[in-house]
Amino acid sequence: ASCMQHRLVVRDASSLQILQLYSCLDHIQYIEWSSDSLFILCAMYKRGIVQVWSLEQPDWHCKIDEGSAGLVASSWSPDGRHILNTTEFHLRITVWSLCTKSVSYIKYPKACQQGVAFTKDGRYMAVVERRDCKDFISIFVCNNWQLLRHFDTETQDLFGIEWAPNGCVLAAWDTCLEYKVLLYSLDGRLLSSYRAYEWPLGVKSIAWSPSSQFLAIGSFDEKVRILNHVTWKKITELEHPATISSKKTIVYKEVEKSPTVDSERLSFPPTRALASSLFSTQSKYDISQVPVSLQYIKPVADRANPKVGVGMLAFSADNCFLATKNDNIPNAVWIWDVRRLKLSVVLEQLCTIQHFQWDPCQPRLAVCTGSSRVYLWSPAGCIVVQVPGEGDFQIMSLSWNSRGDSMLLLSKDHFCVCYLEREEV
């Protein structure tokens, strides 16, 4: 699905053929599919309205108006039949049921990076609350929205929460001014509290492994610390030095070259295809000989949100690899072997890493750098894919299809779909 001003366009993912066109009441600012792909919501924050459309019954539609309370966020519950709307100033979260038309209210939600988290099976929801200058966490049962547990947290300014994939442990981390990661059970018991150091800037990013065995914590000191699920103690620290010296690490370096054009083919005026090839550049990966010095950028210390520390990290679907990005070295992606807890591969790009994401079905990483190329890594090697088309298509973000056979490439104003051929087994 894609939106263009007030119009919603639904296409077939394999052929991009238009299946449905919907017209909303105002400019669409956010869209989201339900978990079963039968409904899609369109949020118009400026008007405080959410419209819901059905794919099975195109004539059916639903409008939710928050009125004077306003609207700053809207999302589906995991069952795909309830919508959670957050009102302005985070006064409350309103839970709307599409089946019974009932309404439930959750008061005092906190405005933080990740204040609402669902377990993977969709049974429970955790909400961060702020009351009397203290942080609290409430756990709700999603089938009836009844409060299961309510407890306070030992945090100064709780920044985010995230469930382990098995739904047994909830991780909560404090503001970057206070290094603290708290781990709670489903009944609200504090299982463990982790602090790596005390005074410098602390936690910047967090990621659970798909097996729930490891919790990776990216910090402002340019290290990733991995906790185990048995004792919740640190088992290793992964550093991100500016010089790669280990001969067991493979460094893929992106190199750019201009294509050679036969002078006998030149004509005036040149054809469109020839003109585009004259001014276009191609890139490929070369394997660099260690030691390799990566481009290191010294952060500006007197500005907010300094570009320092591990800001992106993600585990592969098979739990075998961990990809990280150190904001001090913005052009590199670090790929770690989780089984050996060693650095396996470094991808050194020409431009700053904008986004990366793992294939949901196999260990294959897609990377974009704001250029018209997408980069793919797997244990078999690296490739550079040039997006065909006229003009400069700058890929700022990407998203894999759940089947792993295609991915969506997004620029500021356009999108395209990249299809990948599956190997015959």
Secondary structure, 3 states (H helix, E strand, C coil): CEEECCEEEEECCCCCCEEEEEECCCCCCEEEECCCCCEEEEEECCCCEEEEEECCCCCCEEEEECHHHCCCEEEECCCCCEEEEECHHHCEEEEEECCCCCEEEEECECCCCECEEECCCCCEEEEEEEECCEEEEEEEECCCCEEEEEEECCCCCCCEEEECCCCCEEEEECCCCCCCEEEEECCCCEEEEECCCCCCCCEEEEEECCCCCEEEEEECCCEEEEEECCCCCEEEEEECCCEECCCCCEEEEEEEECCCCCHHHCCCCCCHHHHHHHHCCEEEEEEECCCEECCCCCCCCCCCCCCCCEEEEEECCCCCEEEEEECCCCCEEEEEECCCCEEEEEEECCCCCCEEEECCCCCCEEEECCCCEEEEEECCEEEEEECCCCCCCCCCEEEECCCCCEEEEECCCCEEEEECCCCCC
